[in-house]
Amino acid sequence: MSSNKCAGCKEIIKTKDFLVCSLCVCKYDLLCVNVSEKRYKSKKKDHKRIWKCPECRNKLPKSDNTNTPVRSVGRDGIPGMEPAETGLSPTHSFDNVTVRKHKPDLTNPCITLKKVYERLSRRK
């Protein structure tokens, strides 16, 4: 006789409503796989028969990537744009660098410990 132990929580499954993975044949109670009783009962027998557990689903390829373009490799061996495409000389490598259009305003005075004490003493 096969064990009715849930592969998720390792507890004995006490109800007749549970799912069996079509790949690894492990059994899961509905709570561990986040399936409501109403949803379980609404599913057709064929759907329950081909159900895959979360662990097996995570092992499957996420999607077909055959149409994903291959990134070009720059002269420095790092994937990204060639220097000619960026308008930069070959010695510059700015992969993953955000270039800002405006320079930051550095005219704000720096906060010093002395200024903090002055402000705090004014509050008293």
Backbone hydrogen bonds in HBPLUS format (Angstrom, degrees):
<---DONOR---> <-ACCEPTOR-->    atom                        ^
c    i                          cat <-CA-CA->   ^        H-A-AA   ^      H-
h    n   atom  resd res      DA  || num        DHA   H-A  angle D-A-AA Bond
n    s   type  num  typ     dist DA aas  dist angle  dist       angle   num
A0013-ILE N   A0004-ASN O   2.63 MM   9  5.44 174.0  1.63 175.8 176.4     1
A0006-CYS N   A0011-GLU O   2.80 MM   5  5.51 170.0  1.81 166.1 163.3     2
A0010-LYS N   A0006-CYS O   2.89 MM   4  4.88 133.0  2.11 129.1 140.1     3
A0007-ALA N   A0027-LYS O   2.74 MM  20  5.85 162.5  1.77 171.1 174.4     4
A0019-LEU N   A0028-TYR O   2.94 MM   9  5.31 161.4  1.98 159.2 160.5     5
A0028-TYR N   A0019-LEU O   2.82 MM   9  5.31 154.5  1.88 157.8 164.8     6
A0021-CYS N   A0026-CYS O   2.89 MM   5  5.44 164.5  1.92 159.0 161.5     7
A0025-VAL N   A0021-CYS O   3.05 MM   4  4.69 132.6  2.28 118.5 128.4     8
A0022-SER N   A0051-TRP O   2.77 MM  29  5.76 158.1  1.82 164.8 172.5     9
A0035-VAL N   A0030-LEU O   3.00 MM   5  5.07 173.4  2.01 145.2 147.4    10
A0034-ASN N   A0031-LEU O   3.26 MM   3  5.04 164.1  2.29 101.5 104.8    11
A0040-TYR N   A0036-SER O   2.90 MM   4  6.14 159.4  1.95 151.1 157.2    12
A0041-LYS N   A0037-GLU O   2.97 MM   4  6.18 161.2  2.01 149.8 154.0    13
A0042-SER N   A0038-LYS O   3.06 MM   4  6.25 135.6  2.27 138.1 150.1    14
A0042-SER N   A0039-ARG O   3.16 MM   3  5.06 127.1  2.46  91.4 105.5    15
A0043-LYS N   A0040-TYR O   3.31 MM   3  5.48 147.8  2.42 100.9 109.6    16
A0047-HIS N   A0044-LYS O   3.12 MM   3  5.31 120.2  2.50  99.5 113.7    17
A0048-LYS N   A0044-LYS O   3.15 MM   4  6.54 156.3  2.21 151.5 158.0    18
A0049-ARG N   A0045-LYS O   2.96 MM   4  6.17 143.8  2.09 144.2 154.8    19
A0050-ILE N   A0046-ASP O   3.23 MM   4  6.52 138.6  2.41 143.3 151.7    20
A0051-TRP N   A0048-LYS O   3.42 MM   3  5.15 163.9  2.45  98.1 102.3    21
A0057-ARG N   A0053-CYS O   2.93 MM   4  6.16 160.1  1.97 158.5 165.1    22
A0058-ASN N   A0054-PRO O   3.01 MM   4  6.15 148.7  2.11 144.0 151.2    23
A0059-LYS N   A0056-CYS O   3.13 MM   3  5.17 136.1  2.33  97.0 109.1    24
A0060-LEU N   A0057-ARG O   3.24 MM   3  5.31 145.7  2.36  99.1 108.7    25
A0068-THR N   A0065-ASN O   3.16 MM   3  5.29 166.3  2.18 110.1 113.4    26
A0080-GLY N   A0072-SER O   2.86 MM   8  5.78 164.0  1.88 161.1 164.5    27
A0074-GLY N   A0078-ILE O   3.03 MM   4  5.54 165.7  2.05 135.3 135.3    28
A0077-GLY N   A0074-GLY O   2.97 MM   3  5.34 161.3  2.00 114.1 117.8    29
A0085-GLU N   A0082-GLU O   2.97 MM   3  5.38 134.4  2.18 110.7 122.7    30
A0086-THR N   A0083-PRO O   3.15 MM   3  5.21 133.6  2.38  97.5 109.8    31
A0087-GLY N   A0083-PRO O   3.04 MM   4  6.11 130.7  2.29 147.2 159.6    32
A0092-HIS N   A0089-SER O   3.07 MM   3  5.78 161.1  2.11 124.1 129.0    33
A0116-VAL N   A0112-THR O   3.09 MM   4  6.42 150.7  2.18 148.0 156.4    34
A0117-TYR N   A0113-LEU O   3.01 MM   4  6.30 161.6  2.05 151.9 155.8    35
A0118-GLU N   A0114-LYS O   2.98 MM   4  6.25 155.1  2.04 147.0 154.2    36
A0119-ARG N   A0115-LYS O   3.04 MM   4  6.22 162.0  2.07 145.8 149.8    37
A0120-LEU N   A0116-VAL O   2.96 MM   4  6.17 159.6  2.00 150.7 156.8    38
A0121-SER N   A0117-TYR O   2.88 MM   4  6.04 153.9  1.95 148.7 155.7    39
A0122-ARG N   A0118-GLU O   3.12 MM   4  6.33 141.2  2.27 142.8 152.4    40
A0123-ARG N   A0120-LEU O   3.25 MM   3  5.34 137.1  2.45  97.8 108.8    41
